[in-house]
Each structure stands twice: as C-alpha cells, then as structure tokens.
C-alpha cells in the first residue's frame, strides 16, 4: 500500500510512500494444517440455542474470546484506522489453530452472527470489523518457516516479522512497506511493493494456500489442487471464500539495495511529473519508483520522487540523472544510500531508529501487538486509480490543481510506476487483472483522530473525480473504496463471472459476506 508518509532528512532520507503496505486487513492466518488437498474434521460445538452463549464459545476455544467490558476490549476491537473506532463488534475471537476457526464458524452459523476476518486490521473500508459482528482474528497463527526456496507463513504474520524471518535466510518476498499490515490481507488482494517490478506482486510468489471454508472443510489450494480457488485467492481472496490459515511462497534473493530520494521546487512540478511518468515505468525491472505530491492547507505543495533499486549504486545514480535531464530541472535535493535489504525495509516501515525489533509494532498485549510497540495508528481515507496511459498536459495540470487545493487536513497523491514483472503476467492468470497499466495512483486525505474529517473527505472525493477522465476506471482492491458504484468491475474486471462461479462452489450460502464481498 502506500501510506507511511514520506520519510526524508538526514542520513535516513528515504521515501516510504503512503500505504504501500498499510492497506488490507481482512485476511487470514496460519496454524498447523494438513498437507493434503482437502480434509474435514469434526468441529467443536457450542449451544445451538437462538441466544448467543458467549461463555460456551470462550470455553470451546483454545484461543481467546474478548467481549465488550472485558479487559483488553479497547484494544481488541480497534482497527488500524481510527476512523472506525465507533464500530461495535460483538466479540473478537483470537483463534489458535484451524479447529478454533471451525468452532468459531459453527458458533456464528448456529446463532446467526456475521463474521469478519481480521489480521492486521488495515481494511480501508473497515471491512475487517462491523457492528454486531464476530471478528475472527488470526494474529496467533504466525509461525514462519523458511527453507529450500520456499517460505511457509502463518496467515496471521505481520509484514515486518515476515521480512525479518526471511532476511535471516538471505531471501525475501515482494511485498509492501507498512510493518503492521497482515501478510494474508496483502497477498489475497495482490500486493504491491518496492520489489514488484523485479519480482512481481506478492500474489505472484504465492504457491499454495490452506483455507477453512464455511462448512469447516480444510482445503489446500495450489496450481494442481483446487486450482480455481487458487486462481481466485490471488487477487480476490480477502474475506470471500474462507479463512486462510497458511501461505506458501516462492522466495527470492534479498540483495543489497540502493535507495534514492529527490525533491524539486513546486514550480517544476509539471515538468517533473511529465518526465517521471515516461521514465518510471520504462526503467530496468530492478528500479522501482514513486512520485509523491502532498500539501496541507496554507502551505506550498511539495513534490518528491522515491526510488528503490536492487542494482548498483552507479546504475541508480545514472537513472535519476536521466530523470532530471528529461525534466529539464535539477533536483533541489538528492540523497542516495546503499542499504541491506532488511535495513531498507525497516527504513520504509519507519522503524530504523528503534532500538529493538519489538518496537516496530502497535503497542499492547493483544496478539499481533507488542508491549514495547511504538507505532501509532492513523486517521485517513483513500481512493485509487490505475492509469493505462501517461497523463496528458491537461491531466497533469488537473492533478496539480487538486493537490494545491487540499482542505480539511493533509492531502497526498502518490503515483507508483508499474511495468516490469507485474505486467508480464497475463491478466487472466490470477484474479488480479490489472496487468496492463503504467501507473497506480493513491489519493489520501488525513486528519486528526476524533475529528469528523468531512472537509478532508470532500477534497478527496473532488480530487478523485477530477482525475477520472484520465484514469482507466479500474481500482486497486487492496485500497478498498466503499464509494465505488461498480466496485466489481473496478476491482476485478473481466474476472467477475469466473469469480462468481468459484464463490458458488466454495461458499454457496454466502456465509462470508460484507458490503463489497463477492
């Protein structure tokens, strides 16, 4: 995702684009699961009476059930975005293994309670919670094993922990930058990040997923077994087909990295944007870049470009020099740094200054958090667009006017260069169909926690609508947008009919349902 604000200055002049990892939250997590293609075991049962007997469910779980009024409820019901603090779920079940998932699903079905699946809780639309819903939280399912070119990752793992575990073996997967995002939510919606042009989306490295469906069946999906489900999970898996418990990835080398961060005077913004949109998507695969526009009311807008390369220092230096030459404007500041891969991910996560790994988490004692955690939650709303063509001169002027008219809080528009390995995958190979675009844009409005944010959201809507004539009409499903009128087409395009068939096969009663659920 691209939410963490741009980090610039001093020796750490890196750009962590807002929300490259801080999206997605309706995901799933890992437990010990069978390796066969499917299995069914007896579920624990609770009272079948109409009235919910929460004590019975708590007794039947090896994990933990937290209810309103319990110690820890204030943290347990929270999502990452404070905008959803007013939601009132009925309970949170921190499941410990696949049998706990079956128990929770059986209980919910017996009592007519809707379930929301949660890992990191980063759903932009708050879909990993909801009024009167039972949150099935998979954060306890966080075991990570790495060997032989594969990583088996518990679906409750947080992204920073995945990066660290893999880096210890000299490998990685292409993923985002937000440390507390759940890896399952990320991969099931696609998964963009700084290594995507070199290694593809997160879902492109997924080789197997284990899922518990609504009737308690445990399914292991891969290219040979349950292949339609495997296809659907890679791009449309969040909360639609079942609770993912475990993910298996093909790993990639985690080489030394070079990062760059550049700024220009606002007067040069049009020239820089025009040059960057031709430059970024056409660079060698190992060079990722993002152009960031930001402003706050009463201030001059700012423009910057961040780059990440798995090539050499000299290659990135030459590349950014070419960008400046194409723009006809030297950058007012340029910072290039050599970094280890894990070191770079820590910097993008905003955690490079911390003295311990535990600090790179949200604070608290709940699963997925750390008592030593020093990260904070955020308050924001977002939209997205894919662009199949470069912006025209009119499009460039439109986006610059929009960022200059920010009101009600801080606003940003980040363009990420696509191409490379992302676009070499066929649009029909996975349920992530956005394989022909040049750029992905994310529009963000943020404001103070507790405020209504209505003015900031009004700006966000205006900016997004103003750019519609220049965009493809598609939207990134991990940047969930509750305002989309035809979200099926925007997220899934021509994959919609096939997804409907997979949904009917694996969740025929549509037990897994939410506002933008299949």
C-alpha positions as CSV (number, residue, x, y, z in Angstrom):
1,X,0.0,0.0,0.0
2,X,1.4,3.4,0.1
3,X,0.5,5.1,3.3
4,X,3.5,5.7,5.5
5,X,4.3,9.3,4.9
6,X,7.5,10.2,3.0
7,X,10.5,10.0,5.4
8,X,13.1,12.5,4.4
9,X,16.0,14.1,6.0
10,X,19.5,13.5,7.5
11,X,21.1,10.1,7.0
12,X,17.7,8.4,6.5
13,X,16.5,10.3,3.5
14,X,14.2,7.6,2.3
15,X,10.7,7.9,0.9
16,X,8.1,5.5,2.3
17,X,5.2,6.1,0.1
18,X,1.9,6.3,2.0
19,X,0.2,2.9,2.2
20,X,2.4,0.7,0.1
21,X,1.9,-1.8,2.9
22,X,-0.6,-0.1,5.2
23,X,-3.6,-1.3,3.4
24,X,-5.6,-4.5,3.7
25,X,-6.7,-6.1,6.8
26,X,-9.5,-8.7,6.0
27,X,-7.1,-11.5,5.7
28,X,-6.4,-14.8,7.4
29,X,-3.6,-16.6,9.2
30,X,-1.6,-19.7,9.9
31,X,-1.9,-22.7,12.0
32,X,-0.6,-26.3,11.7
33,X,-2.6,-27.7,8.8
34,X,-2.7,-30.9,6.8
35,X,-0.7,-31.0,3.6
36,X,-3.3,-32.9,1.6
37,X,-5.5,-31.1,-0.9
38,X,-8.5,-31.1,1.5
39,X,-9.7,-32.5,4.8
40,X,-12.6,-32.4,7.1
41,X,-12.5,-32.9,10.9
42,X,-15.2,-32.8,13.5
43,X,-16.0,-29.3,14.8
44,X,-16.4,-28.4,18.4
45,X,-19.9,-27.3,19.1
46,X,-21.5,-24.7,21.3
47,X,-25.0,-24.2,22.4
48,X,-27.4,-24.3,19.5
49,X,-29.9,-22.0,21.1
50,X,-31.0,-18.8,19.4
51,X,-29.5,-16.6,22.1
52,X,-25.7,-16.3,21.8
53,X,-23.9,-18.1,24.7
54,X,-20.5,-16.4,24.6
55,X,-19.3,-18.2,27.7
56,X,-19.7,-21.5,25.8
57,X,-17.7,-20.2,22.8
58,X,-15.0,-19.0,25.1
59,X,-14.8,-22.4,26.8
60,X,-14.6,-24.2,23.4
61,X,-11.7,-22.1,22.1
62,X,-8.1,-22.8,22.8
63,X,-7.5,-19.2,21.7
64,X,-9.1,-16.2,23.4
65,X,-12.5,-14.6,23.2
66,X,-12.8,-10.9,24.2
67,X,-16.1,-9.2,24.7
68,X,-17.2,-5.6,25.4
69,X,-16.4,-4.9,29.0
70,X,-13.6,-7.4,29.2
71,X,-10.0,-6.4,30.0
72,X,-8.4,-5.7,26.7
73,X,-11.6,-4.9,24.8
74,X,-10.5,-1.3,24.0
75,X,-7.5,-2.6,22.0
76,X,-9.2,-5.8,20.8
77,X,-11.9,-4.1,18.8
78,X,-9.7,-1.5,17.2
79,X,-8.7,-1.4,13.5
80,X,-5.6,0.3,12.3
81,X,-7.5,3.4,11.1
82,X,-9.1,5.3,14.0
83,X,-11.9,6.4,11.6
84,X,-13.6,3.0,12.5
85,X,-13.3,3.3,16.3
86,X,-17.1,3.8,16.6
87,X,-17.8,0.3,15.1
88,X,-19.3,-2.0,17.7
89,X,-18.4,-5.7,17.0
90,X,-20.0,-8.3,19.3
91,X,-16.8,-10.1,20.1
92,X,-13.2,-10.8,19.0
93,X,-12.1,-14.5,18.8
94,X,-8.3,-14.8,18.6
95,X,-8.1,-18.3,17.1
96,X,-5.2,-20.5,18.0
97,X,-5.5,-23.1,15.2
98,X,-7.7,-24.4,12.4
99,X,-10.1,-26.2,14.9
100,X,-10.7,-22.9,16.6
101,X,-11.7,-21.5,13.3
102,X,-14.2,-24.3,12.8
103,X,-15.5,-23.8,16.3
104,X,-16.0,-20.0,15.7
105,X,-17.7,-20.5,12.3
106,X,-20.0,-23.2,13.7
107,X,-21.0,-20.9,16.6
108,X,-21.6,-18.0,14.3
109,X,-23.8,-20.0,12.0
110,X,-25.8,-21.5,14.8
111,X,-26.5,-18.1,16.2
112,X,-27.0,-16.1,13.0
113,X,-23.9,-13.9,13.6
114,X,-21.9,-12.4,10.8
115,X,-18.2,-13.0,10.8
116,X,-15.4,-10.5,9.8
117,X,-12.0,-12.0,9.2
118,X,-9.1,-9.8,10.6
119,X,-5.3,-10.0,10.6
120,X,-3.7,-6.5,10.6
121,X,-7.0,-4.7,10.6
122,X,-5.9,-2.4,7.7
123,X,-9.0,-2.6,5.6
124,X,-9.5,0.9,4.1
125,X,-13.3,0.5,4.4
126,X,-13.3,-1.1,7.8
127,X,-14.4,-4.5,6.5
128,X,-12.4,-6.5,9.0
129,X,-14.9,-5.4,11.6
130,X,-18.5,-4.3,11.8
131,X,-21.4,-3.6,14.1
132,X,-22.6,-6.8,15.9
133,X,-20.1,-8.9,14.0
134,X,-17.9,-11.6,15.4
135,X,-14.3,-10.7,14.5
136,X,-12.3,-13.8,13.7
137,X,-8.7,-12.6,14.3
138,X,-5.9,-14.8,13.0
139,X,-2.9,-13.0,14.6
140,X,-2.0,-16.0,16.7
141,X,-1.3,-18.0,13.6
142,X,2.1,-16.5,12.9
143,X,4.6,-19.3,12.5
144,X,7.2,-18.7,9.7
145,X,9.4,-21.4,8.3
146,X,12.0,-20.9,5.5
147,X,13.9,-23.5,3.6
148,X,14.7,-24.8,0.1
149,X,13.5,-21.7,-1.8
150,X,10.1,-21.7,0.0
151,X,8.6,-19.9,2.9
152,X,5.6,-21.3,4.8
153,X,4.0,-18.3,6.5
154,X,1.2,-18.3,9.1
155,X,-1.5,-16.1,7.7
156,X,-1.6,-14.0,10.9
157,X,2.0,-12.9,10.5
158,X,2.7,-9.2,10.3
159,X,4.8,-8.0,7.4
160,X,7.7,-6.7,9.3
161,X,8.1,-10.1,11.0
162,X,8.0,-11.9,7.6
163,X,10.7,-9.6,6.2
164,X,12.9,-10.3,9.3
165,X,12.4,-14.0,9.3
166,X,13.2,-14.3,5.6
167,X,16.1,-11.8,5.7
168,X,17.8,-14.0,8.2
169,X,18.0,-16.6,5.4
170,X,19.1,-14.1,2.8
171,X,15.7,-14.1,1.0
172,X,12.5,-12.1,0.7
173,X,9.1,-11.9,-1.0
174,X,7.9,-8.9,-2.9
175,X,5.5,-7.0,-0.5
176,X,4.6,-3.6,0.9
177,X,6.2,-1.2,3.4
178,X,3.7,-1.0,6.3
179,X,5.1,-3.1,9.1
180,X,1.8,-3.9,10.9
181,X,-0.1,-5.0,7.8
182,X,-1.1,-8.6,7.8
183,X,0.6,-10.6,5.1
184,X,-2.6,-12.5,4.3
185,X,-4.6,-9.4,3.6
186,X,-1.8,-8.1,1.4
187,X,-1.3,-11.2,-0.7
188,X,-5.0,-12.0,-1.1
189,X,-5.6,-8.6,-2.8
190,X,-2.5,-8.6,-4.9
191,X,0.3,-6.9,-3.0
192,X,2.4,-4.0,-4.4
193,X,5.8,-3.0,-3.1
194,X,9.2,-1.8,-3.9
195,X,10.3,-5.1,-5.3
196,X,7.3,-5.6,-7.5
197,X,8.8,-4.5,-10.8
198,X,11.6,-7.1,-10.2
199,X,9.8,-9.9,-8.6
200,X,6.1,-9.3,-9.3
201,X,3.2,-8.8,-6.9
202,X,3.0,-10.6,-3.6
203,X,0.4,-12.9,-5.0
204,X,2.7,-13.9,-7.9
205,X,5.0,-15.5,-5.4
206,X,2.3,-17.5,-3.7
207,X,2.5,-21.2,-4.5
208,X,-0.1,-22.6,-2.0
209,X,-2.7,-21.5,0.4
210,X,-4.6,-23.5,3.0
211,X,-8.2,-22.4,3.7
212,X,-11.0,-23.4,6.1
213,X,-14.3,-22.9,4.3
214,X,-17.7,-22.0,5.9
215,X,-18.6,-25.7,6.3
216,X,-15.4,-26.5,8.1
217,X,-13.6,-28.2,5.2
218,X,-9.9,-27.6,5.1
219,X,-8.7,-27.1,1.6
220,X,-5.1,-26.8,0.3
221,X,-5.1,-24.9,-3.0
222,X,-2.3,-24.7,-5.5
223,X,-1.7,-24.9,-9.2
224,X,-2.8,-28.6,-9.3
225,X,-5.3,-28.9,-6.4
226,X,-8.4,-26.7,-6.2
227,X,-6.8,-24.6,-9.0
228,X,-9.8,-22.4,-9.5
229,X,-9.7,-21.4,-5.8
230,X,-6.0,-20.8,-6.0
231,X,-6.6,-18.6,-9.0
232,X,-9.3,-16.6,-7.1
233,X,-7.3,-16.2,-3.9
234,X,-4.6,-14.4,-5.8
235,X,-6.4,-11.1,-6.1
236,X,-9.9,-11.7,-4.8
237,X,-9.3,-13.7,-1.6
238,X,-10.0,-11.2,1.1
239,X,-13.0,-12.4,3.1
240,X,-14.7,-14.1,0.1
241,X,-14.1,-17.9,0.2
242,X,-12.9,-18.9,3.6
243,X,-10.4,-18.3,6.4
244,X,-6.9,-18.7,5.1
245,X,-4.6,-20.3,7.7
246,X,-1.3,-20.8,5.9
247,X,0.5,-19.4,2.9
248,X,3.4,-20.8,1.0
249,X,5.7,-18.6,-1.1
250,X,8.5,-18.9,-3.5
251,X,11.3,-16.8,-2.1
252,X,13.7,-14.5,-3.9
253,X,17.2,-13.2,-3.2
254,X,17.4,-10.3,-0.8
255,X,20.4,-8.4,-2.2
256,X,21.9,-5.1,-1.2
257,X,19.7,-2.2,-2.1
258,X,20.2,1.4,-3.2
259,X,17.6,4.0,-2.3
260,X,17.1,7.5,-3.7
261,X,15.0,10.4,-2.6
262,X,14.7,13.6,-4.6
263,X,12.8,16.9,-4.2
264,X,12.1,19.8,-6.6
265,X,10.7,23.2,-6.2
266,X,6.9,23.3,-6.7
267,X,7.4,25.5,-9.8
268,X,9.0,22.5,-11.5
269,X,6.2,20.1,-10.6
270,X,4.6,19.9,-14.1
271,X,7.9,19.2,-15.8
272,X,8.9,16.6,-13.2
273,X,5.6,14.7,-13.4
274,X,5.7,14.7,-17.2
275,X,9.2,13.3,-17.2
276,X,8.7,10.8,-14.4
277,X,5.6,9.2,-15.9
278,X,7.6,8.3,-19.0
279,X,10.7,7.4,-17.1
280,X,9.4,5.3,-14.2
281,X,7.5,2.6,-16.0
282,X,10.3,2.1,-18.5
283,X,13.3,1.6,-16.1
284,X,15.0,-1.7,-15.7
285,X,13.0,-4.1,-13.6
286,X,15.2,-3.7,-10.6
287,X,14.3,0.0,-10.3
288,X,11.1,0.9,-8.6
289,X,9.9,4.5,-8.2
290,X,7.0,6.6,-6.9
291,X,6.2,10.2,-7.4
292,X,4.6,11.9,-4.4
293,X,2.5,15.1,-4.3
294,X,1.5,16.5,-0.9
295,X,0.1,19.6,0.7
296,X,-1.6,20.9,3.8
297,X,-3.9,24.0,3.9
298,X,-2.0,27.2,3.9
299,X,1.3,25.6,2.7
300,X,3.0,25.3,-0.6
301,X,2.6,21.9,-2.2
302,X,5.6,19.6,-2.4
303,X,6.8,17.1,-5.0
304,X,9.3,14.3,-4.5
305,X,10.4,11.1,-6.1
306,X,11.5,7.9,-4.2
307,X,13.4,5.1,-5.8
308,X,14.5,1.6,-4.7
309,X,16.9,-0.4,-6.7
310,X,18.4,-3.9,-6.5
311,X,21.0,-2.9,-9.0
312,X,24.2,-0.9,-8.4
313,X,24.7,2.5,-6.9
314,X,26.1,3.8,-10.2
315,X,23.1,2.4,-12.1
316,X,20.6,4.2,-9.9
317,X,22.7,7.4,-10.0
318,X,22.7,7.4,-13.7
319,X,19.0,6.7,-13.8
320,X,18.0,9.6,-11.6
321,X,20.3,11.8,-13.5
322,X,18.4,10.9,-16.7
323,X,15.2,11.7,-14.9
324,X,16.4,15.2,-14.0
325,X,17.7,15.7,-17.6
326,X,14.3,14.7,-19.0
327,X,12.6,17.0,-16.7
328,X,14.9,19.9,-17.6
329,X,15.3,20.6,-13.9
330,X,17.9,19.5,-11.4
331,X,16.5,18.3,-8.1
332,X,16.9,20.7,-5.2
333,X,17.9,17.8,-3.0
334,X,19.1,14.3,-3.9
335,X,20.0,11.5,-1.4
336,X,21.3,8.1,-2.4
337,X,22.1,5.4,0.1
338,X,23.4,1.8,0.0
339,X,21.4,-0.4,2.4
340,X,21.0,-4.0,3.2
341,X,17.6,-5.3,2.1
342,X,16.2,-5.7,5.6
343,X,17.7,-2.3,6.6
344,X,15.8,-0.7,3.7
345,X,12.5,-2.4,4.7
346,X,13.0,-1.2,8.3
347,X,13.5,2.4,7.0
348,X,10.4,2.3,4.8
349,X,8.5,0.9,7.7
350,X,9.6,3.9,9.8
351,X,11.4,1.7,12.3
352,X,15.1,2.3,11.5
353,X,15.5,4.4,14.6
354,X,14.1,1.9,17.1
355,X,16.4,0.1,19.4
356,X,14.6,-3.3,19.4
357,X,12.5,-5.3,16.9
358,X,9.6,-5.3,19.3
359,X,9.2,-1.5,18.9
360,X,8.2,-1.9,15.3
361,X,4.6,-3.0,16.2
362,X,1.5,-1.4,17.6
363,X,1.6,-1.1,21.4
364,X,-0.4,-3.6,23.5
365,X,-0.6,-7.1,24.8
366,X,-3.1,-8.4,22.3
367,X,-1.9,-10.9,19.6
368,X,-0.1,-9.1,16.8
369,X,0.9,-6.3,19.1
370,X,3.9,-5.7,21.4
371,X,4.0,-4.2,24.9
372,X,7.1,-2.4,23.6
373,X,5.4,-1.3,20.4
374,X,6.0,2.4,19.4
375,X,4.0,2.6,16.2
376,X,0.8,4.6,16.2
377,X,-2.5,4.2,14.3
378,X,-3.6,6.7,11.6
379,X,-6.8,8.5,10.6
380,X,-7.4,8.8,6.8
381,X,-9.5,7.9,3.8
382,X,-8.2,6.9,0.4
383,X,-9.1,6.3,-3.2
384,X,-7.2,4.7,-6.1
385,X,-6.8,4.7,-9.9
386,X,-4.9,2.7,-12.4
387,X,-3.6,4.6,-15.4
388,X,-3.0,2.7,-18.7
389,X,-1.6,5.8,-20.4
390,X,0.5,8.7,-19.4
391,X,-1.3,11.8,-18.3
392,X,-1.9,14.5,-20.9
393,X,-0.9,18.1,-20.3
394,X,-4.5,18.7,-19.1
395,X,-4.3,15.7,-16.8
396,X,-1.0,17.0,-15.3
397,X,-2.5,20.4,-14.6
398,X,-5.6,18.9,-13.1
399,X,-3.7,16.8,-10.6
400,X,-1.5,19.7,-9.6
401,X,-4.6,22.0,-9.1
402,X,-6.2,19.3,-6.9
403,X,-3.2,18.9,-4.6
404,X,-2.9,22.6,-4.3
405,X,-6.5,22.9,-3.2
406,X,-6.2,20.5,-0.2
407,X,-8.6,21.4,2.6
408,X,-9.6,20.0,6.0
409,X,-6.3,18.2,6.7
410,X,-3.2,16.9,4.9
411,X,-3.6,15.5,1.4
412,X,-1.4,13.5,-0.9
413,X,-1.4,11.8,-4.3
414,X,1.2,9.1,-4.9
415,X,1.9,7.6,-8.4
416,X,3.7,4.3,-8.4
417,X,5.4,3.1,-11.5
418,X,4.2,-0.3,-12.7
419,X,5.5,-2.5,-15.6
420,X,8.3,-5.0,-15.3
421,X,7.4,-8.3,-13.7
422,X,4.0,-7.1,-12.7
423,X,2.9,-6.6,-16.3
424,X,4.5,-9.8,-17.7
425,X,1.8,-11.9,-16.0
426,X,-1.3,-12.4,-18.1
427,X,-4.4,-10.6,-16.9
428,X,-6.2,-13.9,-16.8
429,X,-3.5,-15.9,-14.8
430,X,-4.8,-14.7,-11.5
431,X,-7.8,-12.7,-10.1
432,X,-5.5,-9.6,-10.1
433,X,-6.4,-8.4,-13.6
434,X,-4.5,-5.0,-13.6
435,X,-1.6,-6.1,-15.7
436,X,-1.5,-3.5,-18.5
437,X,-1.3,-0.3,-16.5
438,X,1.6,2.1,-16.4
439,X,0.9,3.7,-13.0
440,X,-1.2,3.2,-9.9
441,X,-2.3,6.3,-8.1
442,X,-3.4,6.6,-4.5
443,X,-5.2,9.7,-3.2
444,X,-5.1,10.2,0.6
445,X,-6.8,12.6,3.0
446,X,-5.7,12.5,6.6
447,X,-6.9,14.4,9.6
448,X,-6.7,14.4,13.4
449,X,-8.1,11.4,15.3
450,X,-11.5,12.2,16.7
451,X,-12.4,14.9,14.2
452,X,-15.1,14.3,11.6
453,X,-12.8,14.6,8.6
454,X,-15.8,15.7,6.5
455,X,-13.9,18.6,4.8
456,X,-10.9,16.5,4.1
457,X,-13.0,13.7,2.6
458,X,-14.8,16.2,0.5
459,X,-11.5,17.2,-1.0
460,X,-10.6,13.6,-1.5
461,X,-13.8,12.9,-3.4
462,X,-13.3,16.0,-5.6
463,X,-9.7,15.1,-6.4
464,X,-10.6,11.6,-7.3
465,X,-13.5,12.7,-9.5
466,X,-11.4,15.3,-11.3
467,X,-8.9,12.6,-12.3
468,X,-11.5,10.2,-13.6
469,X,-11.3,11.3,-17.2
470,X,-7.6,10.4,-17.4
471,X,-7.8,7.1,-15.5
472,X,-8.7,3.6,-16.7
473,X,-11.7,3.2,-14.4
474,X,-10.0,0.3,-12.5
475,X,-9.3,0.5,-8.8
476,X,-6.9,-1.5,-6.6
477,X,-8.8,-3.9,-4.4
478,X,-6.4,-3.6,-1.5
479,X,-7.2,0.1,-1.4
480,X,-10.8,-0.7,-0.6
481,X,-13.1,2.1,-1.6
482,X,-16.6,2.0,-0.2
483,X,-17.7,4.8,-2.5
484,X,-17.3,2.9,-5.8
485,X,-20.6,2.4,-7.6
486,X,-19.4,-0.5,-9.7
487,X,-16.7,-2.0,-7.5
488,X,-16.8,-5.4,-9.1
489,X,-15.8,-4.1,-12.4
490,X,-13.3,-1.7,-10.9
491,X,-11.5,-4.3,-8.8
492,X,-12.0,-7.5,-10.9
493,X,-12.8,-6.5,-14.5
494,X,-13.4,-9.5,-16.8
495,X,-12.7,-11.9,-13.9
496,X,-16.1,-11.3,-12.3
497,X,-18.0,-14.2,-14.0
498,X,-15.3,-16.7,-13.1
499,X,-15.1,-15.4,-9.5
500,X,-18.9,-15.8,-9.1
501,X,-18.5,-19.5,-10.1
502,X,-15.7,-20.0,-7.5
503,X,-17.8,-18.3,-4.9
504,X,-20.8,-20.5,-5.6
505,X,-18.5,-23.6,-5.3
506,X,-16.7,-22.8,-2.1
507,X,-19.3,-20.6,-0.2
508,X,-22.6,-21.4,-1.8
509,X,-24.6,-19.9,1.2
510,X,-22.5,-16.7,1.0
511,X,-21.7,-17.0,4.7
512,X,-18.7,-14.9,4.1
513,X,-20.3,-11.6,3.2
514,X,-19.7,-7.9,3.5
515,X,-20.6,-4.8,1.6
516,X,-18.1,-5.5,-1.2
517,X,-18.0,-9.2,-0.8
518,X,-18.5,-11.5,-3.9
